[in-house]
């Protein structure tokens, strides 16, 4: 490809979003994704429940997921957002495929993690093709786990992060324009047990928030200069990205 001065572009280039949303079970990740423009779900778990969003049949293999992506790429449709629900259950399918395709020697010494990460990279490239050529936003949903984090410049601590092995999770995080942590808003309330003793309890009023930047308690990031927290609604998220 030849470049010249006329090929230089300036200013913001807002393409369809590549977003991962992760959080604890029941926080409303699927409901949030169903609010995105004209969504179609690729299911690796049965998480839609009573939601009436369009969805492919439940995928039972990596090939099922690839076939669904290829269908969206090659056939005419009006969907504007593809939702993978969920990334951690797809990772289970990937691990099962690697185990079936490679013997123990080929998977030894951590090579299985590298093979899984390579499979993820292939899937993400296919999703990039939907974004680039079909103008579709991509949302990956994932469950959260609390895991020890060992930063090189401080003591270890525990934090929320996607429930995906580290090498594959790193590939997804680099790919995504935003990794958002969804959780219930909580505050600490002191209750008197006796006149001399009080106990502190975490209390939630049911409000749900999207956290957009990394904190010691959770992993998060974004390339949109979003505020630290947002209400958990697609309208609020879309407006913040556009702003």
Residue, then its C-alpha position, 0 to 999 in steps of 0.5 A: x500500500x502506497x502512502x502520501x500526504x493526502x492519506x493522512x487523517x485528523x480528528x476523532x474516528x468513532x468506529x463501532x464499539x468493541x466492548x467487554x462487560x464483566x461482572x458478578x452473576x445477576x447484575x444485568x450484563x445481558x439486559x444491558x447488551x440487549x439494549x444496544x442497537x439491533x442486537x443479535x446474540x451468539x450464545x455459549x450459555x443459556x443466559x437470555x432468560x425472558x429477554x426476547x432478543x434475537x439469538x442463534x441456537x446455543x453453541x456447543x463448540x467453537x465451530x458453532x460460534x465461528x459459523x454464527x460469525x460467518x453467517x453475520x458476515x456473509x448474509x444480508x441482515x439488519x443487525x447492528x450489534x453482535x453480543x457474545x454471551x459469554x466469553x468465559x463459557x466460550x473459553x471453556x469450549x476453546x479449552x475443550x477443543x485444544x484438549x481434543x486437537x492436541x496431545x498432552x506433550x503438545x499441551x505441556x509446560x503452559x503451551x495449552x494456554x498459548x494455544x487457547x490465546x491463539x484461538x481467541x485471537x482468530x475469533x477476535x479477528x473475525x469479529x473485527x471483520x464484522x466491525x470493519x466490513x459490516x459496521x457492527x458493534x461487538x459486545x463480549x459479556x463475561x462473569x467476574x472472579x476475585x483473584x489475587x493480583x501481583x503488581x510489580x511495584x506494590x504488595x499483592x491484593x485481590x481484585x475483580x477480573x474477568x473469569x478467563x485465564x490470564x493469557x486469553x484475557x490479556x488478548x481480549x483486553x488489548x483488543x477491546x476499546x473498553x473493558x467495563x466492570x458492572x456491579x451493584x453500588x454498595x456502601x458500608x453501614x455500621x449497626x450497633x450490636x451492644x452499647x459497646x460494639x458495632x459491626x459494619x455491613x455492606x449494603x446495596x440499594x439495588x443501583x447498578x453501575x458501570x466502572x470504566x477505569x482501573x482501580x485496586x478493587x477491579x480491572x477496567x479500561x476505556x479509550x473513550x475518556x469516559x467518567x469513572x462510573x456510569x449508570x448501567x444503561x446503554x443510553x448512558x454508555x452510548x451518550x458518554x462515548x459519543x460525548 
